[in-house]
Amino acid sequence: MSDDRKPLVISAPAPRTLDLVFSDEARRALHVGYRIVEADAEDIAGLPDDVLREARYIIGQPPLSEDTLARLKSLRCVLNVESNLFNNMPYETLFQRGIHVVTTGQVFAEPVAELGLAMALNLARGIVEADADFRAGKELWGGDGNRSARLISGAEIGIIGFGDLGRALNRVLAGFRARIRVFDPWLPPSILIDNNVEPASLDTVLQNSDFVFVVASVTTENQGFLGADAFASMRKGAAFILLSRAGVVDFDALIAAVASGHIVAASDVFPEEPLPLDHPVRRQAGFLLSAHRAGALDSAFKKMGDMVLEDMALMDRNLPPMRCKRAERETVARMRSKPVTVN
């Protein structure tokens, strides 16, 4: 196929890059099958009219105005290569025109779930602290080193949110014979039951769990909805593990709950990223910290490129995308996650 007959793709995946998202083989396939125009997200509107008119796909989710979208006359799909969809384009117009908006974020579900399990195991068994004590010559041997230890096996576990990440977390927990309750107001109970978890209210999850995993996206309804009252309602000594976005939590209240000794906590996400060096959570005992690295494996990034290629191939044949997760008309404009700034 001559270059001028290849479908045109606008690439604006910042902070991702095509090299990050595509393996060498997939990158070659992308260039064999498509014309690629690379652009900064803020410069999309300034692209030549012929580029915008011919663009079939956008890799990334740059902000699009109504005027710019009107110039994208051949657009079939916006392929977001982050983990969350953004409220930065006129979704109603996109849906009216039959333009798909999809995300490859499910590639992060398994690696984040595995790190979440590791965090829970550490909070249960004090692995990091015991290692530090050993290196400092302050180790406690045998039972003396397990005075606050407990098992995940047979524990009561709560999961808040049950999208791709919640389901992946449920799978990695399967071998622990735990009782797992789930709160997700966007899902019918039957889906939870089919996944062998118990549907439950938020209060029930908080009050009856030894470990609470938070994997809910930030929406217009739930920003900061886990605050001081929520933490106070948890069992004394319970573990709170935050894996999705910090926006669902009153982070100062979470630090205070840990500082009081009522709960322990772990987080892979923070209100500001990178986090200021003087932020109090850096000095808080009982709070395990991870620098938003749970999903950032090269193997996960490369799966994104494979998904993008497969879905573009389907849409080239006038079929719907199947590998990426499609935005839903009823919920997409309610998402309030911030874009990442560091891969």
C-alpha atoms as one frame of an Amber mdcrd trajectory, in Angstrom:
protein
   0.000   0.000   0.000   1.410   3.384  -0.961   1.957   5.873   1.844  -0.756
   8.222   0.630  -3.341   5.418   0.870  -2.465   4.346   4.412  -4.822   5.459
   7.200  -3.466   8.467   9.079  -2.804   8.328  12.826  -2.110  11.326  15.047
   0.255  10.297  17.819  -0.030  12.440  20.970   0.437  10.006  23.858   2.439
  12.218  26.269   3.788  11.472  28.776   3.936   8.109  27.053   5.918   7.727
  23.829   5.534   5.342  20.935   8.824   3.718  21.936   7.443   3.073  25.414
   4.082   1.729  24.274   5.148  -0.304  21.228   7.717  -3.065  21.028  10.165
  -2.827  18.126   8.091  -5.328  16.162   4.824  -3.566  16.912   6.348  -0.180
  16.079   7.405  -1.528  12.671   3.892  -2.862  12.095   2.440   0.513  13.042
   4.580   2.320  10.472   3.981  -0.316   7.798   0.210  -0.009   8.152  -0.284
   3.672   8.921   0.969   7.179   8.306   2.008   8.648  11.654   1.890  12.341
  12.474   3.432  13.041  15.868   2.192  16.076  17.777   2.159  17.586  21.247
  -1.265  17.356  22.856  -1.701  21.132  23.047  -0.822  21.521  19.353  -3.531
  19.300  17.846  -5.742  22.236  16.900  -2.832  23.815  15.024  -2.241  20.838
  12.736  -2.914  21.426   9.017  -6.494  20.974   7.871  -5.593  18.074   5.593
  -3.997  16.167   8.501  -7.017  16.681  10.737  -9.421  15.871   7.922  -7.723
  12.550   7.143  -6.859  11.392  10.679  -8.574   8.091  11.383  -7.137   7.490
  14.856  -5.569   9.435  17.708  -3.145   7.623  20.016  -3.354   9.393  23.364
  -6.147  11.510  24.768  -5.257  15.125  24.017  -7.862  17.791  24.780 -10.240
  18.275  21.857 -12.589  21.222  21.460 -15.832  21.103  19.490 -14.137  23.129
  16.736 -11.168  20.783  16.484 -13.416  17.734  16.566 -15.455  19.190  13.688
 -12.257  19.296  11.609 -11.504  15.647  12.409 -13.939  14.449   9.792 -12.541
  10.899   9.413 -11.883  10.179  13.090 -12.977   6.745  14.253 -11.322   6.319
  17.617  -9.343   8.039  20.368  -7.032   5.419  21.893  -6.097   6.491  25.414
  -2.811   4.898  26.535  -3.109   5.857  30.191  -5.215   3.988  32.728  -8.085
   6.453  33.115 -10.262   8.456  30.760 -10.257  12.235  31.079 -12.992  14.847
  30.984 -11.227  16.827  28.245 -13.366  16.406  25.137 -17.024  16.696  24.077
 -18.059  13.107  24.646 -21.668  13.636  23.596 -20.517  14.804  20.178 -18.130
  11.870  19.906 -20.903   9.415  20.700 -23.294  11.110  18.292 -20.743  10.698
  15.520 -20.025   7.082  16.436 -16.419   7.828  17.400 -15.030   5.390  19.951
 -13.001   6.462  22.970 -11.076   3.548  24.474  -8.455   2.954  27.128  -5.683
   0.393  27.405  -5.600   0.748  31.183  -6.484  -2.880  31.849  -2.840  -3.791
  31.163  -2.023  -2.367  34.591  -4.576  -4.446  36.498  -2.464  -7.525  37.109
   0.817  -5.816  38.072  -1.001  -3.371  40.371  -2.931  -6.213  41.975   0.298
  -8.113  42.623   1.940  -5.110  44.269  -1.224  -4.553  46.293  -0.942  -8.101
  47.585   2.722  -7.490  48.434   1.731  -4.359  50.375  -0.898  -6.299  52.304
   1.591  -9.051  53.122   4.088  -6.466  54.347   1.514  -4.712  56.524   0.513
  -8.100  57.928   4.036  -9.384  58.583   6.242  -6.263  58.924   8.705  -7.432
  56.267  10.248  -4.045  55.451  10.563  -3.035  59.110  12.083  -6.399  60.082
  14.656  -6.088  57.319  15.594  -2.565  58.424  15.878  -3.701  62.046  18.051
  -6.650  61.049  20.438  -4.402  59.106  20.625  -2.069  62.110  21.339  -4.939
  64.514  17.975  -4.492  66.268  16.224  -7.614  64.956  13.731  -9.566  67.042
  13.985 -13.320  66.639  11.140 -15.805  66.347   7.908 -14.954  68.067   9.297
 -11.712  69.457   9.366 -10.434  65.879   5.730 -11.364  65.268   3.865  -9.651
  68.080   1.646  -7.695  65.681   1.761 -10.187  62.791  -1.326 -11.788  61.321
  -2.373 -13.911  58.363  -4.141 -12.930  55.173  -5.279 -16.537  54.858  -8.802
 -16.791  56.192  -9.025 -13.040  56.793 -11.960 -10.764  56.007 -11.094  -8.566
  53.044 -12.910  -5.603  51.553 -12.493  -4.255  48.037 -13.833  -0.815  47.089
 -14.351  -0.756  43.327 -14.573  -3.807  41.085 -13.405  -2.849  37.627 -10.423
  -4.455  35.911  -8.163  -3.847  38.913 -10.661  -5.092  41.478 -11.183  -8.297
  39.511  -7.444  -8.837  39.103  -7.002  -8.314  42.838  -9.733 -10.847  43.537
  -7.870 -13.378  41.382  -4.533 -12.939  43.169  -6.301 -13.269  46.528  -8.073
 -16.478  45.520  -5.560 -18.787  47.176  -5.908 -17.182  50.603  -9.379 -18.584
  51.342 -10.462 -15.155  52.522 -13.983 -13.824  52.841 -14.113 -11.018  50.297
 -16.776  -8.323  50.346 -17.040  -5.715  47.583 -18.609  -2.284  47.397 -19.168
  -0.962  43.866 -22.306   1.132  43.284 -21.856   0.956  39.500 -22.290  -2.820
  39.323 -25.304  -5.081  39.869 -24.951  -7.663  42.655 -25.061 -10.570  40.203
 -21.725  -9.585  38.630 -20.082  -9.614  42.049 -21.655 -12.941  42.953 -20.517
 -14.413  39.622 -16.975 -13.439  40.625 -17.316 -15.254  43.961 -17.351 -12.126
  46.119 -20.063 -10.770  48.390 -21.881  -7.551  47.459 -21.795  -5.227  50.462
 -22.389  -1.642  51.506 -19.461   0.707  52.034 -20.068   0.672  55.796 -20.034
  -3.119  55.883 -16.784  -3.275  53.912 -15.092  -0.737  56.177 -16.356  -2.082
  59.488 -15.844  -5.803  58.840 -12.502  -6.028  57.040  -9.017  -6.833  58.228
  -7.691  -5.485  54.922  -9.389  -2.854  52.753  -8.185  -2.397  49.173  -9.259
   0.789  47.381  -9.261   0.417  43.599 -12.054   2.837  42.639 -11.625   5.499
  39.967 -12.183   9.144  40.837 -15.594  10.398  39.694 -17.793  13.442  40.209
 -19.556  11.560  43.035 -16.704  10.100  45.049 -13.918  12.662  45.354 -12.589
  12.478  48.902 -15.428  10.197  49.985 -13.153   8.149  52.257 -12.424  10.489
  55.142 -12.020  10.597  58.911 -15.371   8.928  59.643 -14.580   6.094  57.258
 -11.194   5.416  58.851 -12.625   5.653  62.367 -15.207   3.002  61.476 -12.522
   0.468  60.517 -11.347  -2.255  62.860  -8.444  -1.247  65.068  -5.241  -2.452
  63.426  -6.872  -3.000  60.036  -4.857  -2.307  56.893  -5.946   0.255  54.296
  -4.291  -0.165  50.877  -4.781   2.575  48.271  -4.014   1.516  44.697  -6.171
   3.543  42.301  -6.155   7.331  42.738  -5.551   9.513  45.778  -8.512  11.707
  44.841 -10.971   9.253  46.404  -9.388   9.746  49.835  -9.052  12.625  52.286
  -5.312  12.038  52.471  -4.700  14.204  55.533  -7.376  12.248  57.398  -5.738
   8.995  56.310  -2.369  10.119  57.682  -4.050  11.149  60.929  -5.755   7.750
  61.261  -2.398   6.011  60.875  -0.662   8.449  63.241  -3.276   7.713  65.899
  -2.420   4.015  65.730  -5.960   3.054  64.755  -5.030   1.599  61.338  -1.993
   0.948  59.185  -1.884   1.945  55.535  -0.079   1.637  52.238  -0.376   3.758
  49.118   0.983   3.749  45.581  -0.704   7.077  44.745  -0.608  10.548  46.274
  -2.383  13.925  46.103   0.688  15.435  44.405   3.066  13.470  42.221   5.979
  13.723  42.629   5.347  14.241  46.325   7.085  17.193  48.048  10.104  16.179
  50.112   8.619  17.755  53.219   5.249  15.971  52.948   4.357  14.496  56.377
   3.503  11.056  55.009   7.204  10.507  54.282   7.852  10.467  58.052   4.752
   8.556  59.128   5.412   5.205  60.776   2.879   2.532  59.863   2.405   3.941
  56.370   4.036   1.967  53.534   4.918   4.142  50.524   5.344   3.330  46.832
   6.007   5.984  44.178   3.134   5.250  41.756   5.123   2.355  40.353   2.696
  -0.529  40.816   1.729  -0.831  37.165   4.751   0.737  35.500   6.325  -2.409
  34.085   7.720  -2.404  30.566   5.796  -5.585  29.832   2.544  -3.774  30.664
   3.405  -0.749  28.535   4.197  -2.954  25.535   0.832  -4.725  25.826  -0.763
  -1.329  25.184   0.752  -1.137  21.717  -0.436  -4.634  20.872  -3.971  -3.746
  21.953  -3.935  -0.535  19.918  -2.796  -2.348  16.778  -5.395  -5.086  17.141
  -8.253  -2.655  17.659  -7.199  -0.377  14.798  -7.069  -3.453  12.548 -10.639
  -4.301  13.551 -11.875  -0.767  12.963 -10.134  -0.689   9.570 -12.538  -3.506
   8.683 -15.523  -1.546  10.045 -15.710  -3.703  13.163 -15.843  -2.365  16.741
 -12.736  -2.297  18.967 -12.580  -5.375  21.179  -9.241  -5.348  23.019  -9.379
  -1.929  24.661 -12.063  -0.888  27.111 -14.654   1.400  25.550 -15.917   4.544
  27.243 -19.558   4.365  28.245 -21.901   7.221  27.417 -23.457   7.186  30.880
 -20.263   7.304  32.931 -17.318   8.691  30.972 -18.022  12.382  31.588 -18.145
  11.654  35.340 -14.496  10.591  35.481 -12.198  13.003  37.268  -8.773  11.368
  37.258  -5.735  13.501  36.567  -3.277  12.516  33.824  -0.010  11.046  35.035
   3.097  13.158  34.607   5.704  10.411  35.069   5.572   7.036  33.332
